[in-house]
Amino acid sequence: MKLNGYELICPICKGKKFEKRNSLLNTRGMTFLNLDWLNEGAINYICDTCGYILWFIDDGREYVEEYDEKEKIGIKGLHIDYETSKADEDECPVCFSKRDVNDKECSNCGYKFE
């Protein structure tokens, strides 16, 4: 998924699948006056793999979401060559997401296990 031309990648697990939601940015003053609904909003993208939340201000800017066909069927071709830690047996060596040791392919990044 791309947002305004930038690929959206989770900074924690390198996942590329996200759920979208909107949130209010509450302030003490508006809450004290019982006017929470007047607070500014934010757009959130929640990583499907680890739950990390990315926040974007909703101040009237236009956010353009782009999906390509490859992303609709799953993540393929994710290559991380700067990782220094080693994956455990129940983790994918590319994206480090947890997996069943009997799986033939990572459900997060599409890596094929040998």
Secondary structure, 3 states (H helix, E strand, C coil): CEECCEECCCCCCCCCCEEEEEEECCCHHHHHCCCHHHCCEEEEEEECCCCCEEEEEECCCCCCEECCHHHHHCCCCCCCCCCCCCCCCCECCCCCCECCCCCCECCCCCCECC
